[in-house]
């Protein structure tokens, strides 16, 4: 259980700093900034309202004279310790009493007087509560009540817009605050307003889909609620709360230090109101999706390290019950070679089809003779959106030559169950291949899947041959598509490989380096490849950063290079860990900067071997002495 809590919290923490939070950041920041516009705290713990809003309390302004004048009444001090909070519209009690020290500007910090800090906690608390509750049980609750699956998202957008309108139109703001005044013993301005704003944000908050969030979504879709799923959801939500709270407090601190904003509180509130209404419109129209796709997924590597290791997969499988079985259990993700993973599971339990003739269903049985790529995705997942251009490019390039792409849309959130929403999103994203709406997770479960995005490549006989999770490895997947198309129709003349920019983020390390000619040889230094022919290569005198070269006899194939006599391989790397996929049988002696580290024994099916492991990232010249018959596929780095 401790592992589950740790994975959930750290996964939420990483999600809270990912590009996926961009749509809600302006609202969180503005909510924090508004704290400095309404009330201040006296040194004894009492509260005093800041400058009254002349549009709503002209009598106070008239009585007090010019803003900032000596003795200007700014409200009454309350010492009962109760708090304020939502994004408030600036109402000030008419029974003005004690005031801050005379001669001061009520809109600026004076001595021990300071803005109250509780509203950021109320807003973020409301967000994580509604997000956690409705992500876990929202679909079940809406089904129980007979409401549309996008009802909660629409409700959140409406509330967000109405709160913003209440700031722009003060009279409306007073009306909206009255219910909370009753809950707070008659005081207008309580933390409840901020909490409601947070609740509305939680309904429209769509974080990036990693393994943790995927596990929560699977449990929600299948209505398999249990103690472990609740613990995971709470831990994830608390992790998200930490960075969001930082944004809110930053907004608060910035506003406290801006005299102009504080002295023009009424205008500032209206600006914040406009920000809220604009945010509701932008989120509702998915305007930020393009920006999120273009921003590199700088947290992907960290998310994978936390959520996709062996311990994490085991813990999450205990929550979802999705454990690979049969041939699927032996199908290694991102294998450098095509595998035999048995007959592919069927596409089953589909609620609706899109982009097929008459929107009629497809079946793998009916597609025998064609190569099929099954791509699990969901339209609000930014990771999926960055993958879609590659998948669509393969569809355009190879459909006429025997490839069928099926986008299995398995929803992450309740609103993604709605057919019209998926139809609209697919059109906006440029998805033209067949889409299967897997609203009940039937196909997801059939494939024992746990990831968005995930690709399953099926050959013309209906057998599963390759599995890949997450972003990246597009060149390898395309190579396998081409191989299977040629195997299905040996006479086919395939078009050139697709050319789509890979926006998958990489750490500051040497990029993945393939040793087969089908992946290109851009980093091969001063050597010309003789494809499939045993050739004697001469090492160059030096290698640039990330460059590599062969020495001795090698036969360079499309996927791997096979060592002959006196075979050596050098690479100028920058990384903490260096791995190489090796096959065949033999040994590889590993040296770094001329010093022998160890010798690797190679045997069995191709697999990943660690060549270098250091405590910190380093640069160096890696030299390998490879025995004849050993096959080298590709270097990867960590």
N, C-alpha and C positions, 0 to 999 in steps of 0.2 A: 504493500500500500504506500509506503514511503517513496518508493521509486515512482509510482504513479503520480503522487502529489508533486514531486520534484519535476517530473517531465511536464506535467500540466502547467505549473507555475512558470518554469523557464520558457516553455513554448509560448505562453501568453505574453511574457516579457519581450520576447523577440518579435512577436506579432505586433506589439504596441509601438515598435519603432520601425516597422516595415512600411513600404510605400502604400499599403492598403488602408492606412489610417488617414490619408490625405483629405478625403471628403469631410471628415468630422473635425479636423484640426482647427479650422477657422472658428467653428462654433465653440469648441472647448476653450480656445484662446480668448474669444470675446466674452464668454461667460466669466472667465477669471478676471478679465479687465473690468467688467461691470461692478465687481466687488468694491473697487476703489471709488465708485461714483455715487454711492448711496448713503452709507453710514460709516461712522468712525467710532472707535472705542476709546473711552476715557481711561486715564491711568488707573482708576479704581475699579475698572471692569465694567462700568456702565457704558451705554451707547448714546451717541448723538448723531442725528441725521446731518448729512452734508447739505449744501445749498439747495433751497427749495426750487422746484420747477415753476417758473413764472407762468407757464400755460395752465397749470393745475392749481396753484396756490398763490394767486396774485396778491392776496391780502397779506401774506407773509413777506413778500418782496416789498410791498408798499410800506409795511410797518418797519421793515429793517433798513430801508434805504438802499444805497448802492451796494452791490456785492463786495464783500470784504470790508465794509465800513465798520467802525468800532461799534461793538455791541449788536451787530446784525444778528437777529434771531435765526438760528438754523435748526431749531427743533428741540425736543426735550430729551434729557438724559434719562435712560432707564437702567436700573441697577438690579433687575431681577435675574439677570444672567441668560435670559432667553435669546435665541439667535435669530438672525435674518438670513436671507438667502435667495431666492430665485433670481432671475434676471429681473430686477425691480424697475418700476416705472417712475420712481422718484417721489411718491406721495409722502408728505410730511404731516405729522399730526398738527392739528390746529391749536392744541393747547401747548404752545411753545413754552418751554421752561428753561432750565439752566442751559447755558451755552458754553462753547469753548472759550479760552482766554480771550479777553477783549482785544480788538485791534488786529486779530488774525484773519487770514483768508480761510473761510470755511471749506474751500475746495482743496486745501493743501495740508500736509501733515504739520502739526504744531506740537512741539515738545513731545510729551508722551502719548499724544493722540495718534491713533493709527487705524488703518482700514482693517476691518474684520476679515479673517481668512477662511471662514467656514464654507462659503458658497462653492469654491472649487471642489471641496469634498462632497458636497451635496450633488453637484452635477455629475461628477465622475461616478459617485455611488449609485445614482439612478441609472446611469448608462450600463454599468457592469451588471447590475441586478436584472434589468430588463433583458439585456443581451443573453445572460446566462439562463434565465428562466425560459424565455421564449425560444431560444435556440434548442434547448433540451425538450420542452414539452409543447412548443407553439403549434406544430403540425397536428399533434394529437388533440390539443384544445380546440383548434379551429374546426377540425373534423367533427368533434363532439358537438360543437355549437352549430354546425352546418353553415359556417361562414367561409367565404372565399379564402384561398391560401395566401393571397397577397393582402388580406385585410389589415394585418398588423403593420406591415410596411407602410401602407397608405395612411393608416391612423397616425403613425409616427411622423410622416411628412406633414400631415394636416396640423398636428399639435405644434411642430416646429415652426410652421408658417404663422400660426395664430399667435404664438408667443412673440415672434418678431413683430407682428402687426400691433400687438399690445404695447410694444416699446415705441413704435412710430406714432401711434394714436393713443395718447395718455389716458383719455377717458375710457377707452376699451381696456387698457391695462388695469385700471381701477376695478372694473367689473370682473376681470379674470382673477384678481387677487382676493376678492371678497371671500370665496370659499376657504382659502387658506388662513384668512384672518380669523375665521370662526374656530379653526383648529388650533390657533395660537392665541387663544384668550383675547380675541379682538384686535390684536396688533396686525397692521397691514404689512407686509414684508417679512416673511419667514423663510426659512431654508426650504420649505416645501416647494416653492416656485422653482428653485434650482433643481430640486430632485425630480420634479415633473419634466423639466427640460431634459434632464439626463435620461429619464425613462423614454422620452420620444426619440432621443438619439440612439439609444440601444436597439430600437426597433428598425432603424435604417442602417446600422453599423454592419458592414460586410468585410470582415478581416480576411487575410490570405488563408487559403486552405492548405494546411499542413496535415501530417498524420494525426495530430491530437484533435484538431477541429473536425477532421474526417471521421474519427472515431465517435465524437459526440454527435455528428450529423447522422451517422449510421444508426446509433442507438435511438435517436429521435425519430427517424423515419420508420424504424421497425417497432417503435413503442416498447423497447426492452429496457425500461428504466430500472436501475438498481443502485445500491449504495456506491459501487465503484464508479459508475457513470456520473453520479451526482458529485462525488469527490473530485473527479477529473474536471468537470465543468466549473466548479467553484474555484479550483486551483488555477485553471486557465484564465478565468475572468479576473481573478486577483492579480495575476501576472500582467494582464492588459492594463489594469487600473494604474499601475505604477507610472509608466511613461506618460499616460494621458493626464494624470494628476500633475506631473511636472509641467506640461504645456499650460494647464490651467493656472498654476501658481506663477509661471513666467508672465502670463497675461496680466495677472493681478499686480505683480511687482512693477511691471512696465508702466501700467496706468498710474500707480501710486507716485511714480517719479516724473510724470508728465504734467506740469502745472497747467498747461493750456487745456488739456483734456479735463482735468479736475475742475477748472474754473468754467468750463462749458459743458457741464454734466448733462443738461437737457439735450444739447445737440449730440453729445457722444452716445447717449442712450438711443437716439434715433438711428445713428450710424450702425450701432450694434444690432438694432432691429432689422435694418436693411440687410446686414450680413446674414442674420438668421433666415430671413425670407429667401434671400438669394441661394443660401445653402440648401434649403428645402427644394427649390426649383432645380438646382444643379444636380443634387443627388437623385431626385425623381426622374430626371431626364438622362441619367447616366453620363453626364457630360465629362466627368473626371476620368472615365475609363481609359480614354486615349492617353491622358497624361500618366496614369498609373502604368500603362503598358510600356511607355517610353522611358519611364524611370527604371534604371536597372534594379533588379531584385537583390539589393546589396545584403539582405539578411538570409538569402537562400542557403548559403553554405553553413551558416550558423544554425539555421533551423534544421537542416539535414543532420548535422552533428548531434543535436539534442534529441530530435524526435524520430530519427530513422536509424538508430543503432540497434544492435541485437536485443539489448535489455528493454529498450523502448518498444520495439515491435512485439516482444513477448507480453509486456504489460498492457499494451493497447489491444492486442488480440484477446486478452482476458476480458476486456470491457465489451468488445464488439461480438466476440464469438467467431470472427472470421479468421480461421486458421487454414492455410493451404493444405489440401489433401490430394491423394492420388498423384498423377503425373505432374500436376501443377506444383506440388511441393518440391519437386526436383528441378523445376525450371528456374535457372539462375537469372535474376534481373540484370540487364545490361551486359549479357554475355558477349564476348568478342566474336563468337561463332554462332551460327544457327544451331538450334537444339531440337530435340524430338521430345515434345512435352505432351504427347497424346492427342486424342481427338478434342478439338476446341469445344468448350461448353456452349450451349445454344444461346441465342439472343431471345430472352424469355420475359414474360410479364410486362410487356411494353404497353404504356397507356395510349400512346399516339405516335405516329410517324410524320416526319416532315421531309420535304425535298425528294420524295419518291413519286413515280407516276401515280397520280390520284391519291397520294399519301397512303398507298397500300403498304402492308408490312413486307419486310424482307426476311429471309431465313438463311442460315448458313448452308442448309441442305440445298436450297434453291440456288446458292451461289457457288456450288461445286464447279471446279474448273477455273475459278477466278481466285486471285490472291486477295485476301481481305485484311484490312487494318481496322481493328476495333479500338477507338479512342474514347476513353472515359473522360468526360469533362463536365463542367457546369459553368453557366455563362457569366456569373459574377466573380469567378476565380481568376485573378490577374495572372497567376502562373499558367492557367489554361489559355488565357488570351494571348500570352506571348508565344505559346506553342501553335496556336491555330494557323498563323500564316504559313508555317512549314507544312502542316497537314493539308491545308487547302492547296498549296503549291504541288504537293504530290498527287492530289486528286486531279488537278488540271493536267499535269504532265503525263500521268500513267493510266488514267481511266480507260482510254481507248485501247490500251495495250493489255488490259486484263486486271486492273486494280479496282477494288471497291472499298471505299472508306465509309465506315459507319461510326458516327459520333453518338456514343451512348451518353445521353445527358442525364446524369444522376444528380438530383438537386441537393445542394448543401443547405439551403434555407427554404422556408415554407413558400415564399413568393416565387421560387424557381420551379414549383410544381405547375404553375399556371401556363397553359399552352400558348396563350396570346403573348405572354411575357417572353417565352422562349423563342417564339416566332419573330417577334420584334428584335430581340437581341441577336439572333442568328443573322437577320438581314443587316443589322448595323455592323456586325463583326465580319461580314462577308463569307459566311459559311454556306456553301452550296451543295455539299455532299449530304447523303441521307442522315437524318437525325432520329434516334429512337429515344422517346421519353421514358426513362426508367424510374418513374416516380415511387415505386414500391421497393426499389433496390433489388429486384429479382435477378436481373442480369449481373449487377454488382456482386451479389452473394454467390451467384453461379461461378463467377471467376475468382472468388475469394479475394476480391480487390479491396485495397485500403487507401488508395491514393487518387488525387486529382493533380495533374493529368496522369494518365497511364495508358500505354499503348501495348496492344496484343496483336502480333502479326501471325496470320494464318495462311498456310500454303493452299495450293489449288486442290489438294485432296481433303482439306478440312482439318488438318493437323496444326496445332499451335507450335510455332517455331521460334518465337522471340518475344520477350517481355521487357518493357522499359518503363520506369517510373520517373515522374518529374520532368523538369526541363533539361535540354541539352541532348547530346549524343545524336543529333539529327543526321549527321553524315553517316553514322553507322546504320541507323534505321533505314535510310534511303538506300544504302548499299544492299541491305538484306532484301528490301522490296525489289530491287533490280534483279538480284540473283534468283528470287522465287519466280519472277515474271519470265525470266529466260528459261528456267527449268520447266515451267508450265507450257511455254511455247518457244522451243529452241530457235525457231526462225524469226522471232520478233526482232525488230530494229527499234531499240529504245531511243528516246530523245536525249539530249544532253542532261546532265544532272541539274537539279534546280539550284537557284542562287538566291537564297533568302538570308538576310543578316541574322546572325545568332546573337540575341540579346541576353543569353544566359550569363549571369555574373560569374566572374572568376576571381579567386583570391590573387594576391600578388605572388604568383608562382609561375613556373614554366607551364605553358599550356599542355593539355593532353597531346601526346605525340604518337601517331599511328605509324606502324612499320610495314604496312601494305600499300602498294602503289595506288589502289582504288581510292584512298583517302588523300592523295596528293603527297608531294615531297617538298613542301615549301621550305622546311627547315633543314633539309639535307644539304650539307656543305660541300661544294666543289666536286660533286659526283653525279654521274649520269646513270640512271637506273636501267638495267637490262632485265626486262620483265620475264620472270619465270625461268631464267637461265642462270645456272651456277657460274658466277663471275668472280674474278679476283679483284677486290677493291683495295685502294691505297688510302690510308688515313691522311688527311691534310695536316699541315704543321700546327695549326691552331683552330679553335672553334669559337664563334661568337656566342653570346648569351643565348640559350635555348637551342643552339644548333647541335646537330648530331651527324655522325658519319660511320661508315662501315670500314672494317679492315679484314683482310683475308677473303676467304671464299664464302659467298652468300648467294642464295637464290631468293629473289624478292618477288613474292606473289601478291595477289590482289588484297589478301587479308593479313598475311604474316610473312616474315622473312625467315628462311630456313638456313641454319648454319652448316657450312662445309668445313673443310680443313683450315686450321689456323684462324678461325673466325673470331674477330673482336668487334666491339661496338662501343662507341664513345658518345657521351652527351654532356654538354655544359649546362648544368641545371641550377635552378634556384627554388628551393623548397625545404620543408622540414622532413617530409617523408617521400620516398620514391618507390613506386610500385611498377611491376612489369608483368603483363599476362604472358605466360610461357606454356608451351605444349611440347609433346614429344617426350623423349627420355634422354637424360644426360645430366651435365652439371654446368653451372655458371659461376665463375669466380668473379667476385665483386671488389673493385678497388675505387677509392676516392682520393683524388690528388696524389696518386702514385702509391698509396698505402692499401694493402689488401685488408678488407674488412672480414669477409667470410665467403664461403662457397655454398651455393644453393643447389640442392638436389631436385631435379625436375623429373616428374613422372605422372602418368595418368592423363585424364582429360585436361584441356587447357584451363588454367585458373590463374588467379592473381597471386603474385609472390612479392613480398616486401624486400627491396634491395637495400634501402637506406632508411634509418630511423634515428632522428636526432632530437634533442631537447628543444632546440630553437631553429627557426628557418636559417638556411645556410646556402652558400653558393659553392660550387666545386665542379671538378671534372670527373665524371663517372666513367669508369672503364670496365667493360665486361669481356671476359674470355669465355667463349661459348663452345661447348663440345659439339661435334657433328650430329646433325639430326634434330637438335633442339629448335623449336619454332618460337619466335618472338613476335607478339601481336601489337601491343601498344603500351607506352608509358603513361602512368597517371601520377598525380602529385597531391600531397596534402600538407 
